[in-house]
Amino acid sequence: EINNIISVHVNADYLSWDEDVYHRSNLIANLNAPINLRDKIKLTPSISYTGKRRVMNNDIYEIPAQIHANLALYYVYSKQLSAYLKLNNLTNSTEDLWLGYREIGFNGLFGVGFSF
């Protein structure tokens, strides 16, 4: 935590195997920096990286590495009422997640939370 306004979260997993493991990346990393604005609004930009993956179908080839940029906005009106807006895959990447299965590209999610 840098101060009361911003903090930085980093997570990285590096995996090494003695043999080929298909559809698994050797490196997966996430970086996000939640920014607290006036204790009611939180803005969270994030970047995630998934390294290249080997795929075995009839032949062996690789799915390229992927980088995603995301942005989330949270608003807390009261203890009972809150709302959020999440914008995912801002780079509009449409690479294969699995062989033949493409990701959906840029997408958004809006929600409201109510507690009673």
C-alpha positions in Angstrom: 0.0 0.0 0.0 1.5 3.3 -1.1 -0.9 5.6 0.8 -4.6 5.8 1.6 -5.4 6.6 -2.0 -3.6 3.9 -4.1 -2.2 0.4 -3.6 -0.5 -2.0 -6.0 -1.1 -5.7 -6.2 1.2 -8.0 -8.2 0.8 -11.7 -8.6 2.9 -14.0 -10.8 3.0 -17.7 -11.2 5.9 -19.3 -13.1 5.7 -23.0 -13.6 8.3 -25.4 -15.0 7.6 -29.0 -16.0 9.9 -31.9 -17.0 7.5 -32.8 -19.9 5.1 -31.0 -22.2 1.9 -29.9 -20.5 -0.6 -28.8 -23.1 -2.9 -25.8 -22.8 -0.9 -24.5 -19.7 1.2 -21.4 -19.8 4.6 -21.3 -18.0 3.9 -17.7 -16.9 0.7 -16.1 -15.6 0.9 -12.6 -14.1 -1.6 -10.0 -12.9 -1.0 -6.3 -11.9 -3.8 -4.1 -10.5 -3.7 -0.8 -8.7 -6.9 0.1 -6.8 -7.4 3.8 -6.5 -9.6 5.1 -3.7 -11.4 8.3 -4.5 -13.2 10.0 -1.6 -14.0 6.7 0.1 -17.1 6.2 -2.1 -15.5 5.6 -5.5 -12.9 3.0 -6.2 -11.2 2.7 -9.6 -9.2 -0.4 -10.4 -7.1 -0.6 -13.6 -5.5 -4.0 -14.1 -3.3 -5.8 -16.6 -3.0 -9.6 -16.9 -0.6 -11.6 -19.0 -0.8 -15.3 -20.0 2.3 -16.7 -21.7 2.2 -18.8 -24.8 0.7 -22.3 -24.6 1.5 -25.5 -26.5 -1.4 -27.3 -28.0 -1.6 -30.8 -29.4 -4.3 -31.6 -31.9 -3.0 -33.6 -34.8 0.1 -31.5 -34.8 1.8 -29.6 -32.0 1.8 -25.8 -32.2 1.5 -22.8 -29.9 -1.3 -20.3 -28.9 0.4 -16.9 -28.6 0.8 -15.0 -25.4 -2.1 -12.7 -24.3 -2.3 -9.4 -22.6 -5.6 -8.0 -21.3 -6.2 -4.5 -19.9 -9.3 -4.2 -17.7 -10.9 -1.3 -15.8 -13.4 -1.6 -12.9 -15.3 1.3 -11.2 -17.1 0.7 -7.9 -19.4 3.2 -6.2 -20.6 2.7 -2.6 -23.6 5.0 -1.9 -24.3 3.5 1.5 -23.8 0.3 3.5 -26.9 -1.0 1.8 -26.5 0.2 -1.8 -23.6 0.0 -4.2 -23.0 -0.2 -8.0 -20.1 -1.3 -10.2 -19.1 -1.1 -13.8 -16.4 -3.5 -15.2 -14.9 -3.0 -18.7 -12.9 -6.1 -19.7 -10.4 -6.7 -22.5 -10.0 -3.1 -23.4 -7.5 -4.1 -26.1 -10.3 -6.1 -27.8 -8.0 -9.1 -28.2 -9.8 -12.0 -29.9 -7.0 -14.7 -29.7 -7.8 -18.4 -29.1 -8.3 -19.3 -25.4 -8.4 -22.9 -26.3 -7.8 -24.4 -29.8 -10.8 -23.2 -31.9 -12.4 -21.2 -29.0 -11.9 -17.5 -29.3 -12.4 -15.0 -26.5 -15.3 -12.6 -26.8 -13.2 -9.3 -27.1 -14.2 -6.1 -25.4 -17.1 -6.5 -23.0 -18.7 -4.8 -20.1 -20.6 -5.7 -17.0 -22.8 -3.4 -14.8 -24.4 -4.4 -11.5 -26.1 -3.0 -8.4 -25.8 -4.5 -5.0 -28.4 -4.1 -2.3 -28.1 -5.4 1.3 -31.0 -5.4 3.8 
